[in-house]
Amino acid sequence: MRTYLDCAATTPVDARVFDVMQPYLSTYFGNPSALYQEGRQARRAVRRAREQVAALLCAEPDEIFFTSGGSESDNWALKGMAFALRRAGRGRHIVTTAIEHHAVLNTVRWLAGEGFDVTVLPVDRFGRVSPDAVKAAVREDTILVSVMTANNEVGTIEPIAEIGAFLREKGIFFHTDAVQAAGHIPLAVGACSVDALSLSAHKFYGPKGVGALYLRRGFTLDPLVHGGAQERDMRGGTENVPGIVGLGAAAELAANTMQAEKSHLDSLWHRLADGIAAIPGSFLNGDKEHHLPGTFSFGIEGVDHEPLLIRLDMDGFSVSAGSACSAGSLEPSHVLLAMGQTKAQAASVVRVSMGRFTTREDVDAFLTSLRRNLNAMQKA
């Protein structure tokens, strides 16, 4: 029997979500653009999902655009707005942080090659960017800022509301990658003063291959995917109706269970933290106060995480060293290095990300396996 503890990488589709999706794979298979009954059925389902995602974010349905996932949403928000604002003569300066997901960092690097000027801000040892650093980085030609809501490797939650309030006052477009946060912590786009927000269904018990971009009413992006008139002429391509239905169902389920789930995961987080703290040489990554409820990143001085992860896997525990998108890379985590860790420290880090179905017994069994394998490695 295996114990899955890598929910930051992906989550299983909740059975309640799957039940809602299933009819749209066969019975209600129509193309939403069609005018006949099957098309109207699919179109109603897409409209309902748009309302469900909007409700999760305290947004309006016409501010939600469906995509293939978080990476596309990030790319679309940044490229679409950067080119639109540069063409309007607003400027060409972009600000982001050193701990962003590669979907943001590699996009702004590409934009730099297209003539944009990019500033990448540092973070503190807890992985938090200072709002004052954002304010200091803004120039007259700054057109957009992208700061993630919560980090995918260490779980640190960023001060986006304070950053957003400043940028709204300055009239600067603000995007946040909320892929790790959406569905797990309350996100009201108005209170956070964000103009665009990216999310992905598979991070909160929906299907893979579908996500959404929130875009505040009044803004128009250059399309990333050209084609037909889908998504109000903003994104071409026949809609992934079963996936969109699943995203909507997962969003509604998350909104209804978030408070109880957070309480459950906070309890597990502290239980795990107490167990890790008792291990000699261990250290916590991230912010003890501002963190996602289920994500726990730690390291152990002098321990290489690669053989440890293999041992844990053989014991039936699915945990990781960090971002699934960087798995297999020989380079240390850019997030941990930005937080001031040495390469040796970064090479010892393990991420445990708990979820809806994780139990206290899972945490206790993991700690037992971890201690046993650390002892075996020290004796080898």
Salt bridges, closest charged atoms under 4 A:
ASP6 OD1 - ARG351 NH2 2.94
ASP14 OD2 - ARG16 NH2 2.92
ASP14 OD2 - ARG356 NH1 2.95
GLU51 OE1 - ARG48 NH1 3.89
ASP62 OD1 - ARG217 NH2 3.03
GLU72 OE2 - ARG235 NE 2.50
ASP74 OD1 - HIS175 NE2 3.36
ASP117 OD2 - ARG139 NH2 2.77
ASP141 OD1 - ARG139 NE 2.94
ASP195 OD1 - ARG168 NH2 3.34
ASP195 OD1 - ARG216 NE 2.73
ASP222 OD1 - ARG87 NH2 2.79
GLU231 OE1 - ARG50 NH1 2.89
GLU252 OE2 - ARG48 NH2 2.70
GLU261 OE1 - ARG356 NE 2.68
ASP266 OD2 - LYS262 NZ 2.69
ASP313 OD1 - ARG2 NH2 2.54
ASP315 OD2 - ARG372 NH2 2.67
ASP364 OD1 - ARG271 NE 2.86
